[in-house]
Amino acid sequence: MMKDASGRSIRPFDLVAFKSTGGGAHGDRGGVLNERPGEGNTLAVLCVDGGKVDGVKPSEITVVDRSYLYPGIVVASASDTGGQLGVVTGVDRALDLVRLDGENNAAAPVAGGVSPGELRRVRVLNLGDYVVSGPWLGRVVEVSLDVDVAFDDGAVCRVADACRKLSSLRGGDGLSRLRNSAFYPGQLVVGHRSVFRASPWLKGYWKPSRERGTVAKVEMAGVLVYWIASSSTTTDIEASALPAYQRNPQSLTFFCSPPSCYWTIGDRCFFRTPGGHRAPPADDKEQLTKSNRSRPGRMAMKRVRRGVDRSHAHTEFERPMSVASTRTTADVLWQDGTRQRGVASESLLPFVTRNVHDFLPGQHVVRARGGDGSAAAGVVRGLSCRDRTVSVLWLKQAAAMPNSGDEILSAYDLAIDGNFNVFYGNVVVRLPHGDSSRGSSMHEAVVPPAQSNDDLSWVGHVSDLCEDGHVLVKWGNDKTTKVLPHEIAVIKLRMVSEMLREMGDWVHDDGGIDDADNAQEETTASQAPGAAAHEQNQGADDDDTDTEDGMLVAAWATGPLLLLQRVREVIQIASQVLARCKKYIVSEPAQRSAPFSDGNGDEVGGGGAAAASTSENAGGDSDGSARQGVVDDSFRFQQFEVMLQSPPDHHYLDNTKQGIGGGKKWIKRVHKEWNILENSLPAYTVYVRAYEDRMDLLRVVMVGASGTPYHDGLFFFDLQLPPTFPAAPPSVNYRSFGLRVNPNLYPSGTVCLSLLSTFGGQGAELWSPEASSVLQIVVSIQGLVLNAQPYYNEAGYEAQVGTPEGRRNELPYSENTYLLNLQTMIHLLRRPPAGFEDFVRNHFLHRGRHVLLACKAYLEGRVVGTLGGEARAADQGRSSAGFRLALASVVPRLVEAFAAIGAHGCDEFDRL
């Protein structure tokens, strides 16, 4: 991550101060474009005149503002990214305005410290804007523009659907339209083909010489609205909503813009009223005097009159102002419950990726595990980010005993209440009158069914989450009231492109829609720093999204040379995966990684689990402790074996829609796979069963490797070879017990892996009928999924390695993963997969005491995953107090489960 001259991290869209290499033509401030660093780790900066400056070195710039902050975005202190997080609850912006005049775009100061509320953009409505019409709330998804073009002799023509027909003569103008209009008064444009000839002429007439002109007026001709809610009906939205295409945009009442539409450098605008003027901005090195602030009228009026363009005979128009600089402050509610007001935006860093246990004050939570089984909800009062402990006020208990106080719990023992999806900054609507779930105290505040277009008393923003369970909402009529969660509905933030797809292709057939302008703005909106984060903050679960945006990479080209190359690539990757796994694979007892000692001669987390008892070649644990008591030393379990009958609990047992098996070639290939598995499985860590009566089925168990949060655990997978195998890869299901122990292993059992075509990939990452094998899948899951840092398995998270987000989230994820590993052990002991009952029992007979020794070490502060082998430098620390608190609640159940199968030495751990 690049840093500026002061050591602050640089983010896309930051406003920065720098020395322009263009001799001052572009000004000394600009916005960092959302692009990858250029040659020499340099940046591109967008300036007030729309020009782009390339090759800017990070060390030569200083971050001065982050105007893209909005209520609901999660932030960290820029000076302490590893510290607590906070949520922005309010934002205040002030803008400095200039007017760009003449061919050289010279900037003349107009006003300083202007509130955005005093301004209007060139195009009144933006993509994603929330609008109201009577009892309906909708979002603008497309805008049609009419542009009046003036010529030197005073002639004027009106170009409809302008974005398809006109283009700017200045390249920079295309960059300045990021959040609003592609056109503005005073802009030089050229028409495509015979645009001017075919357009209606308001003054004069068409001449062949008229190929370029100046924009005199920009007007919305119509907008497409996606209607999302109504204050007076609970019927089907699509059946009763207003027409999607609104030919009179002026009849719509603007409510608010989405987070992706914020004021930044280069935005063009006008004052809403002549009385909204301020004094021109002072030089950066001095402050405005009180006298300048107290009598701005005359000076401002001169600036406005000078903005009237009379260069075209008989045609006058006002050139828009441009934002030259922004100053943003934010109110922040921190995780420990403290509030800060007026925080400078450059001192805050947007924290897009936070883990599921990074709760914020006001959120509603329920017990995830280890509780009394009740589903009672509580309100988070505060969180210690370093201890991972949470202060919770349980609502029912607080109602019965007002002075009951808070309860301190582990963050890992809590989960977001799925019935409470309200978050700071959410757009909400009041539910229609007559909802039986509402309390009578709120009936007076409910609006009647009949409403005027400008009635905004039923749509609002969440301004605060109260400790008593209420939600503070600021309504569109500027009134603020407390409501209960069930009295409002949250409007989910969606991308404009998503809403357009849902509306159908017919919306693109209307000639009045500006597709080109909308496409660019939608792209920019999706890249805005807060767009993705706002979705995450809703508490939505990503559950079973198997691919990135549902897109898979297309199949590779065929051909003899490419085929040979493909085979070599697959072999190379398989070799790398196997090499990566070698540190977790124990082929001989003498080759085991050095175990961790607890100080009493007991080994913890050493080598491959179950090796001593389940391999025919094993000679037992080096300290002999596993052979004491009730351990059955005569137990043997082949790593690969073909059984007569398939198990009744196999996930794919009843999956016969495509048929079972195939012809002779299919059977021959299956036998080949069996042979590979029998001879090449990683020693002592993977066990496979095939079945004669169902050759399409396999069952695999993997032993968690030392040095990972999966150590000593067992992980079962059911496989099915389709009739089209090997043209198509096997289907794989993980036995999850409803727990998500890895980003690639979903609670539903879905395994997200490129080899299985359940995740995107390219080249040798994808399944190859000629070169891929079941063994490759098994080894990939063992080495690439069940690894030491599972947090980075999430799609795109590998880019966070070494970043503040990565360092903050990797350890909490591993701590929670280990807790889930222990819960999986308990589930397996209660419900072992058919055919592996003795294996599961004997594994924990041998490894149960070692698991409890590891728990003891973790309770004493050791970091998860550092018990076997050499500890990484980054792991030299202590486990969190919240992890130890959650672990202490799991250990008694674990001791009970191990004691139930007769595991030796469990009694001594009762005190844990």
ZAMARGU-4260 file (C-alpha; in steps of 0.2 Angstrom, whole numbers, plus 5000, padded with zeros to 4 digits):
<rodrens>
0) 5000/5000/5000 | 5007/5017/4995 | 5009/5031/5007 | 5010/5050/5005 | 5024/5062/5011
5) 5017/5062/5029 | 5016/5043/5030 | 4997/5041/5027 | 4990/5027/5016 | 4984/5033/4999
10) 4967/5027/4993 | 4958/5029/4977 | 4948/5046/4976 | 4958/5054/4990 | 4960/5073/4987
15) 4979/5076/4987 | 4990/5092/4987 | 5004/5091/4975 | 5016/5101/4964 | 5009/5100/4946
20) 5021/5096/4933 | 5011/5106/4920 | 5017/5123/4926 | 5002/5126/4937 | 4989/5124/4923
25) 4980/5110/4932 | 4981/5118/4949 | 4989/5110/4965 | 4976/5098/4970 | 4968/5083/4963
30) 4959/5067/4966 | 4968/5050/4965 | 4961/5040/4951 | 4956/5022/4954 | 4970/5014/4944
35) 4984/5003/4947 | 5001/5011/4951 | 5010/5016/4935 | 5028/5014/4930 | 5039/5017/4945
40) 5025/5016/4958 | 5017/5032/4952 | 4999/5038/4952 | 4987/5047/4941 | 4978/5062/4948
45) 4962/5071/4941 | 4963/5090/4942 | 4949/5103/4943 | 4950/5107/4925 | 4947/5088/4920
50) 4965/5085/4915 | 4974/5070/4921 | 4992/5071/4928 | 5002/5055/4926 | 5018/5050/4935
55) 5015/5058/4952 | 5026/5050/4965 | 5017/5046/4982 | 5031/5054/4991 | 5027/5071/4982
60) 5009/5072/4987 | 4999/5074/5004 | 4982/5067/5007 | 4971/5082/5012 | 4953/5076/5012
65) 4942/5061/5009 | 4926/5068/5004 | 4919/5051/5000 | 4915/5046/5018 | 4897/5044/5022
70) 4886/5039/5037 | 4888/5020/5039 | 4905/5018/5032 | 4917/5009/5044 | 4934/5017/5047
75) 4950/5016/5057 | 4961/5029/5063 | 4974/5032/5050 | 4988/5033/5063 | 4982/5017/5071
80) 4975/5005/5058 | 4977/4990/5070 | 4967/4998/5083 | 4948/4999/5086 | 4936/5003/5071
85) 4922/5015/5071 | 4907/5019/5061 | 4904/5036/5053 | 4887/5043/5060 | 4887/5060/5052
90) 4897/5070/5038 | 4900/5089/5035 | 4907/5095/5019 | 4913/5112/5013 | 4917/5116/4995
95) 4929/5129/4987 | 4922/5134/4970 | 4931/5142/4955 | 4925/5146/4937 | 4935/5139/4923
100) 4935/5153/4909 | 4942/5154/4892 | 4951/5141/4881 | 4965/5138/4894 | 4952/5134/4908
105) 4960/5147/4919 | 4952/5146/4937 | 4944/5161/4944 | 4939/5160/4963 | 4920/5161/4966
110) 4917/5156/4984 | 4924/5146/4998 | 4917/5135/5012 | 4901/5132/5002 | 4889/5119/5009
115) 4883/5106/4996 | 4865/5110/5001 | 4867/5127/4993 | 4872/5119/4976 | 4864/5109/4962
120) 4873/5099/4949 | 4872/5102/4930 | 4861/5087/4929 | 4849/5087/4944 | 4847/5068/4946
125) 4861/5056/4946 | 4861/5037/4944 | 4856/5029/4959 | 4847/5044/4967 | 4832/5040/4978
130) 4816/5049/4972 | 4798/5050/4978 | 4782/5052/4968 | 4767/5052/4980 | 4767/5036/4990
135) 4781/5028/4980 | 4800/5028/4983 | 4811/5023/4968 | 4829/5024/4962 | 4835/5032/4946
140) 4843/5020/4934 | 4844/5029/4918 | 4843/5047/4912 | 4840/5054/4895 | 4848/5071/4891
145) 4843/5085/4879 | 4857/5097/4875 | 4856/5114/4867 | 4871/5118/4856 | 4875/5136/4851
150) 4885/5142/4836 | 4896/5157/4834 | 4882/5166/4823 | 4869/5164/4837 | 4860/5148/4829
155) 4855/5135/4842 | 4849/5117/4839 | 4843/5104/4852 | 4851/5087/4852 | 4841/5073/4860
160) 4849/5058/4867 | 4865/5068/4867 | 4877/5055/4875 | 4875/5045/4859 | 4878/5059/4847
165) 4890/5072/4854 | 4907/5071/4861 | 4919/5083/4869 | 4933/5092/4860 | 4943/5091/4876
170) 4949/5074/4882 | 4949/5079/4900 | 4930/5082/4899 | 4927/5064/4898 | 4935/5061/4915
175) 4926/5075/4924 | 4909/5067/4922 | 4912/5053/4934 | 4897/5056/4945 | 4886/5068/4935
180) 4884/5074/4917 | 4895/5071/4902 | 4890/5089/4896 | 4889/5106/4904 | 4886/5124/4898
185) 4901/5131/4890 | 4908/5115/4884 | 4915/5113/4866 | 4907/5098/4857 | 4907/5090/4840
190) 4892/5081/4832 | 4893/5063/4826 | 4889/5061/4807 | 4874/5072/4803 | 4868/5075/4821
195) 4866/5094/4819 | 4857/5092/4802 | 4844/5080/4809 | 4841/5089/4825 | 4828/5103/4828
200) 4834/5121/4827 | 4828/5133/4840 | 4837/5148/4831 | 4844/5148/4813 | 4846/5133/4803
205) 4858/5120/4798 | 4874/5123/4788 | 4887/5111/4782 | 4900/5122/4791 | 4892/5119/4808
210) 4902/5104/4814 | 4906/5110/4831 | 4897/5121/4844 | 4896/5126/4862 | 4884/5118/4875
215) 4872/5131/4880 | 4859/5121/4890 | 4858/5103/4898 | 4841/5097/4902 | 4834/5080/4908
220) 4821/5074/4895 | 4816/5058/4905 | 4822/5046/4918 | 4820/5028/4921 | 4815/5024/4939
225) 4816/5007/4948 | 4802/5008/4961 | 4806/4999/4977 | 4794/5004/4991 | 4777/5012/4994
230) 4770/5019/5010 | 4752/5014/5007 | 4752/4997/5000 | 4759/4979/5004 | 4754/4972/4987
235) 4765/4966/4973 | 4777/4981/4969 | 4778/4976/4950 | 4759/4975/4948 | 4755/4992/4957
240) 4770/5003/4954 | 4771/5019/4944 | 4777/5018/4926 | 4796/5015/4925 | 4799/5029/4912
245) 4795/5046/4919 | 4794/5059/4905 | 4793/5073/4917 | 4807/5072/4929 | 4803/5088/4937
250) 4788/5080/4945 | 4799/5069/4955 | 4805/5074/4972 | 4823/5071/4976 | 4826/5062/4993
255) 4845/5058/4993 | 4860/5051/4983 | 4868/5035/4986 | 4886/5034/4994 | 4894/5033/4977
260) 4888/5050/4973 | 4898/5062/4983 | 4906/5080/4980 | 4924/5080/4974 | 4936/5090/4964
265) 4931/5094/4946 | 4912/5092/4950 | 4902/5106/4940 | 4888/5115/4949 | 4877/5130/4951
270) 4870/5140/4966 | 4852/5135/4969 | 4848/5153/4974 | 4856/5169/4971 | 4857/5172/4990
275) 4868/5157/4992 | 4885/5165/4989 | 4900/5165/5000 | 4917/5175/5000 | 4930/5168/4988
280) 4942/5156/4996 | 4958/5162/5004 | 4975/5157/5000 | 4980/5140/5007 | 4993/5149/5019
285) 4980/5161/5027 | 4963/5161/5034 | 4948/5171/5028 | 4945/5187/5039 | 4929/5190/5049
290) 4926/5205/5038 | 4927/5194/5022 | 4915/5182/5030 | 4902/5195/5036 | 4899/5204/5019
295) 4901/5192/5004 | 4886/5198/4994 | 4894/5211/4982 | 4910/5201/4978 | 4900/5185/4975
300) 4888/5194/4964 | 4902/5201/4953 | 4908/5183/4951 | 4891/5177/4946 | 4889/5191/4933
305) 4906/5188/4926 | 4900/5170/4923 | 4887/5174/4910 | 4894/5170/4893 | 4889/5182/4879
310) 4902/5176/4866 | 4888/5169/4855 | 4877/5182/4848 | 4859/5182/4855 | 4864/5167/4866
315) 4867/5169/4884 | 4871/5155/4897 | 4879/5154/4913 | 4895/5144/4914 | 4895/5132/4929
320) 4907/5133/4944 | 4919/5119/4947 | 4924/5111/4964 | 4942/5116/4967 | 4944/5108/4984
325) 4934/5100/4998 | 4935/5100/5017 | 4926/5085/5026 | 4924/5081/5044 | 4915/5066/5051
330) 4907/5061/5067 | 4913/5044/5073 | 4906/5031/5085 | 4920/5020/5090 | 4919/5001/5095
335) 4923/5005/5113 | 4907/5016/5114 | 4915/5033/5113 | 4910/5047/5101 | 4921/5059/5092
340) 4914/5074/5082 | 4921/5084/5068 | 4936/5072/5065 | 4946/5077/5050 | 4942/5065/5036
345) 4961/5063/5031 | 4964/5056/5048 | 4952/5042/5045 | 4955/5027/5034 | 4940/5017/5026
350) 4941/4999/5032 | 4931/4990/5019 | 4934/4972/5025 | 4930/4968/5043 | 4928/4951/5050
355) 4911/4945/5056 | 4915/4947/5074 | 4920/4966/5073 | 4904/4972/5081 | 4899/4990/5083
360) 4889/4998/5096 | 4871/4997/5093 | 4871/4981/5083 | 4859/4968/5089 | 4867/4951/5093
365) 4862/4933/5098 | 4872/4920/5106 | 4881/4909/5093 | 4887/4895/5104 | 4891/4891/5122
370) 4875/4900/5128 | 4860/4894/5137 | 4851/4890/5121 | 4840/4905/5121 | 4837/4916/5106
375) 4836/4932/5116 | 4844/4947/5107 | 4855/4960/5115 | 4863/4977/5110 | 4881/4979/5109
380) 4887/4992/5121 | 4905/4991/5116 | 4919/4980/5110 | 4938/4978/5115 | 4946/4975/5098
385) 4962/4969/5106 | 4954/4957/5119 | 4940/4952/5107 | 4927/4954/5121 | 4910/4962/5119
390) 4899/4971/5132 | 4881/4966/5129 | 4865/4972/5136 | 4851/4959/5134 | 4835/4967/5129
395) 4823/4956/5138 | 4833/4955/5154 | 4835/4974/5154 | 4816/4976/5152 | 4813/4965/5167
400) 4827/4972/5177 | 4832/4990/5172 | 4848/4990/5182 | 4853/4973/5177 | 4869/4979/5169
405) 4880/4972/5154 | 4887/4955/5151 | 4905/4953/5145 | 4906/4939/5132 | 4918/4933/5119
410) 4915/4940/5102 | 4917/4922/5095 | 4901/4917/5105 | 4890/4930/5097 | 4883/4933/5080
415) 4873/4946/5071 | 4854/4945/5075 | 4847/4940/5058 | 4830/4948/5062 | 4839/4965/5064
420) 4846/4971/5048 | 4847/4990/5052 | 4863/4999/5051 | 4869/5017/5052 | 4865/5027/5037
425) 4852/5015/5030 | 4838/5022/5020 | 4822/5016/5028 | 4803/5018/5025 | 4790/5017/5038
430) 4779/5002/5036 | 4761/5005/5031 | 4747/5009/5044 | 4739/4993/5051 | 4754/4982/5053
435) 4748/4971/5068 | 4766/4970/5075 | 4767/4988/5078 | 4764/4996/5095 | 4750/5008/5097
440) 4761/5022/5102 | 4768/5023/5085 | 4751/5024/5076 | 4750/5043/5077 | 4766/5045/5067
445) 4761/5033/5053 | 4757/5043/5037 | 4740/5041/5029 | 4739/5032/5012 | 4736/5048/5002
450) 4751/5059/5000 | 4758/5073/4989 | 4774/5072/4979 | 4784/5082/4992 | 4778/5072/5007
455) 4794/5064/5014 | 4788/5060/5031 | 4788/5041/5028 | 4806/5039/5021 | 4821/5043/5031
460) 4839/5038/5036 | 4845/5029/5051 | 4855/5041/5062 | 4858/5031/5077 | 4855/5014/5085
465) 4849/5016/5103 | 4854/5006/5118 | 4836/5002/5122 | 4834/4993/5105 | 4825/5008/5096
470) 4831/5015/5080 | 4833/5034/5078 | 4827/5039/5061 | 4828/5056/5053 | 4814/5057/5041
475) 4813/5067/5024 | 4803/5081/5032 | 4818/5084/5044 | 4809/5077/5059 | 4818/5064/5070
480) 4809/5050/5080 | 4813/5034/5089 | 4805/5018/5081 | 4806/5000/5084 | 4815/4989/5071
485) 4799/4980/5066 | 4790/4997/5062 | 4802/5001/5047 | 4809/4992/5032 | 4827/4994/5026
490) 4830/4998/5008 | 4844/4987/5003 | 4858/4996/4993 | 4859/4988/4976 | 4870/4992/4960
495) 4861/5001/4946 | 4866/4988/4934 | 4858/4975/4945 | 4841/4984/4945 | 4842/4987/4926
500) 4845/4968/4923 | 4830/4964/4934 | 4819/4977/4924 | 4823/4968/4908 | 4831/4972/4891
505) 4816/4982/4886 | 4822/4997/4895 | 4836/4999/4882 | 4825/5000/4867 | 4819/5018/4872
510) 4829/5030/4861 | 4829/5043/4875 | 4841/5034/4887 | 4859/5039/4888 | 4868/5022/4889
515) 4885/5028/4886 | 4884/5041/4901 | 4876/5028/4912 | 4888/5015/4908 | 4903/5026/4914
520) 4894/5032/4929 | 4889/5014/4934 | 4907/5009/4933 | 4913/5023/4944 | 4899/5020/4957
525) 4905/5002/4958 | 4923/5008/4961 | 4918/5020/4975 | 4927/5017/4991 | 4911/5014/5001
530) 4900/5005/4988 | 4905/4987/4993 | 4908/4991/5011 | 4890/4997/5013 | 4883/4981/5007
535) 4895/4972/5019 | 4888/4982/5034 | 4871/4976/5031 | 4876/4960/5040 | 4871/4950/5024
540) 4878/4932/5023 | 4887/4927/5007 | 4882/4909/5010 | 4883/4899/4994 | 4890/4911/4981
545) 4901/4899/4972 | 4909/4911/4959 | 4914/4929/4957 | 4899/4937/4950 | 4894/4920/4944
550) 4906/4920/4930 | 4918/4906/4925 | 4933/4907/4914 | 4929/4900/4897 | 4937/4883/4891
555) 4955/4883/4885 | 4959/4881/4866 | 4962/4864/4860 | 4976/4857/4849 | 4991/4845/4851
560) 5004/4857/4856 | 4992/4866/4868 | 4987/4849/4875 | 5005/4844/4879 | 5008/4861/4887
565) 4992/4859/4897 | 4997/4842/4904 | 5014/4849/4909 | 5006/4864/4918 | 4994/4852/4928
570) 5009/4841/4933 | 5019/4856/4938 | 5005/4863/4949 | 5001/4846/4957 | 5019/4845/4961
575) 5020/4862/4969 | 5004/4857/4979 | 5012/4841/4985 | 5028/4850/4990 | 5018/4863/5000
580) 5009/4849/5009 | 5025/4839/5013 | 5028/4849/5029 | 5011/4843/5035 | 5014/4825/5029
585) 5022/4812/5040 | 5029/4797/5031 | 5039/4790/5045 | 5038/4793/5064 | 5056/4799/5064
590) 5052/4812/5051 | 5038/4821/5061 | 5040/4840/5065 | 5046/4843/5082 | 5031/4844/5094
595) 5028/4858/5106 | 5030/4853/5125 | 5019/4859/5138 | 5033/4858/5151 | 5028/4842/5158
600) 5035/4831/5144 | 5018/4830/5135 | 5019/4833/5117 | 5006/4845/5108 | 5001/4846/5090
605) 5015/4835/5083 | 5014/4827/5066 | 5000/4819/5057 | 4986/4814/5068 | 4980/4796/5069
610) 4996/4790/5062 | 5001/4780/5077 | 4985/4769/5077 | 4979/4769/5059 | 4994/4765/5049
615) 5000/4747/5047 | 5018/4754/5047 | 5016/4766/5062 | 5026/4763/5078 | 5016/4774/5090
620) 5018/4791/5097 | 5036/4795/5102 | 5032/4798/5120 | 5021/4782/5121 | 5007/4792/5130
625) 4994/4787/5117 | 4996/4769/5121 | 4990/4770/5138 | 4973/4765/5145 | 4959/4760/5133
630) 4968/4763/5117 | 4966/4748/5105 | 4983/4746/5097 | 4977/4732/5086 | 4966/4744/5076
635) 4971/4745/5058 | 4963/4756/5045 | 4969/4755/5027 | 4972/4772/5018 | 4962/4766/5003
640) 4950/4752/5002 | 4936/4747/4991 | 4920/4742/5001 | 4906/4731/4995 | 4892/4742/4999
645) 4890/4761/4999 | 4886/4770/5015 | 4867/4775/5018 | 4872/4793/5023 | 4882/4797/5008
650) 4877/4814/5002 | 4876/4809/4983 | 4868/4792/4987 | 4851/4797/4979 | 4858/4808/4966
655) 4854/4797/4951 | 4846/4809/4939 | 4860/4809/4927 | 4862/4790/4929 | 4875/4780/4938
660) 4892/4776/4930 | 4895/4775/4912 | 4902/4763/4899 | 4918/4753/4898 | 4929/4768/4896
665) 4921/4776/4911 | 4924/4760/4922 | 4942/4759/4916 | 4945/4777/4921 | 4938/4775/4938
670) 4949/4760/4941 | 4964/4771/4936 | 4958/4784/4949 | 4957/4770/4962 | 4975/4764/4958
675) 4982/4782/4959 | 4973/4784/4976 | 4979/4768/4983 | 4997/4771/4978 | 4999/4790/4980
680) 4989/4796/4995 | 4999/4807/5007 | 5004/4796/5021 | 4994/4795/5037 | 4984/4811/5033
685) 4971/4806/5020 | 4960/4790/5020 | 4948/4786/5005 | 4934/4773/5003 | 4927/4767/4986
690) 4912/4756/4984 | 4909/4741/4972 | 4890/4744/4971 | 4892/4762/4967 | 4908/4765/4958
695) 4903/4783/4956 | 4904/4787/4975 | 4919/4790/4986 | 4921/4796/5004 | 4937/4805/5010
700) 4943/4810/5027 | 4958/4822/5030 | 4967/4824/5046 | 4971/4843/5050 | 4989/4847/5049
705) 5000/4854/5063 | 5004/4872/5061 | 4986/4876/5056 | 4970/4880/5065 | 4964/4863/5059
710) 4977/4852/5068 | 4970/4836/5075 | 4953/4838/5067 | 4945/4827/5055 | 4936/4834/5039
715) 4925/4822/5028 | 4921/4824/5010 | 4909/4814/4999 | 4913/4813/4981 | 4903/4808/4965
720) 4910/4804/4948 | 4897/4810/4935 | 4893/4799/4920 | 4902/4812/4909 | 4918/4809/4920
725) 4932/4813/4916 | 4925/4826/4904 | 4917/4834/4919 | 4925/4835/4936 | 4918/4826/4951
730) 4905/4834/4963 | 4912/4836/4981 | 4902/4840/4997 | 4909/4844/5013 | 4901/4837/5029
735) 4900/4854/5038 | 4887/4851/5052 | 4882/4869/5047 | 4899/4877/5052 | 4910/4887/5040
740) 4927/4882/5044 | 4935/4890/5029 | 4930/4903/5015 | 4930/4888/5003 | 4919/4877/5013
745) 4901/4883/5014 | 4889/4877/5028 | 4879/4869/5014 | 4893/4858/5010 | 4898/4867/4994
750) 4917/4866/4990 | 4923/4881/4981 | 4938/4876/4970 | 4943/4880/4953 | 4946/4861/4949
755) 4928/4858/4953 | 4922/4872/4942 | 4914/4880/4957 | 4926/4895/4957 | 4934/4905/4943
760) 4952/4900/4937 | 4963/4899/4922 | 4974/4887/4913 | 4980/4873/4924 | 4969/4879/4938
765) 4954/4872/4930 | 4949/4853/4927 | 4958/4844/4913 | 4950/4828/4907 | 4967/4822/4902
770) 4978/4828/4916 | 4967/4831/4931 | 4963/4817/4944 | 4954/4814/4960 | 4970/4814/4969
775) 4974/4832/4963 | 4957/4837/4970 | 4961/4829/4987 | 4978/4836/4988 | 4972/4853/4983
780) 4959/4853/4997 | 4972/4847/5010 | 4986/4859/5005 | 4977/4875/4998 | 4961/4875/5008
785) 4965/4868/5025 | 4980/4879/5027 | 4989/4889/5040 | 4981/4906/5035 | 4963/4902/5030
790) 4957/4920/5030 | 4966/4923/5014 | 4956/4909/5005 | 4942/4922/5003 | 4941/4928/4985
795) 4952/4943/4982 | 4959/4943/5000 | 4976/4937/4995 | 4979/4956/4990 | 4977/4960/5009
800) 4993/4950/5014 | 5004/4963/5023 | 4990/4976/5023 | 4981/4983/5039 | 4965/4974/5034
805) 4975/4957/5033 | 4985/4959/5049 | 4969/4964/5058 | 4958/4950/5052 | 4970/4935/5049
810) 4972/4930/5068 | 4954/4932/5073 | 4949/4921/5058 | 4961/4908/5064 | 4955/4909/5082
815) 4937/4907/5076 | 4942/4893/5064 | 4950/4883/5078 | 4934/4885/5089 | 4924/4878/5074
820) 4937/4864/5072 | 4933/4859/5090 | 4915/4859/5088 | 4917/4848/5072 | 4926/4836/5083
825) 4911/4835/5095 | 4899/4833/5081 | 4909/4819/5073 | 4910/4809/5089 | 4891/4811/5091
830) 4887/4807/5073 | 4902/4799/5064 | 4900/4796/5045 | 4895/4778/5041 | 4910/4766/5038
835) 4921/4778/5048 | 4914/4775/5066 | 4929/4765/5072 | 4941/4777/5063 | 4934/4793/5072
840) 4934/4784/5089 | 4951/4778/5087 | 4958/4794/5081 | 4952/4804/5096 | 4957/4790/5108
845) 4975/4793/5102 | 4974/4812/5099 | 4960/4817/5112 | 4973/4821/5125 | 4984/4830/5113
850) 4969/4841/5108 | 4966/4845/5126 | 4985/4849/5129 | 4984/4861/5114 | 4968/4869/5122
855) 4978/4871/5138 | 4992/4880/5129 | 4980/4891/5120 | 4971/4896/5137 | 4989/4901/5143
860) 4991/4913/5128 | 4999/4903/5114 | 4994/4909/5097 | 4983/4897/5087 | 4993/4886/5074
865) 5010/4889/5083 | 5011/4873/5093 | 5019/4861/5079 | 5035/4865/5071 | 5043/4883/5071
870) 5032/4897/5075 | 5032/4911/5062 | 5039/4928/5067 | 5021/4936/5065 | 5014/4923/5077
875) 5025/4929/5092 | 5011/4936/5103 | 4996/4930/5113 | 4979/4924/5109 | 4965/4936/5113
880) 4956/4936/5129 | 4939/4933/5119 | 4947/4918/5111 | 4952/4911/5128 | 4935/4915/5135
885) 4926/4906/5121 | 4938/4891/5122 | 4935/4889/5140 | 4917/4886/5137 | 4920/4873/5123
890) 4933/4863/5133 | 4921/4855/5146 | 4910/4849/5131 | 4926/4842/5123 | 4931/4833/5139
895) 4914/4826/5140 | 4914/4819/5122 | 4932/4812/5124 | 4928/4804/5141 | 4912/4796/5133
900) 4923/4786/5121 | 4935/4781/5135 | 4949/4792/5130 | 4963/4791/5143 | 4969/4806/5154
905) 4954/4818/5151 | 4949/4819/5170 | 4965/4831/5173 | 4957/4843/5161 | 4941/4846/5170
910) 4949/4861/5178 | 4951/4870/5161
</rodrens>
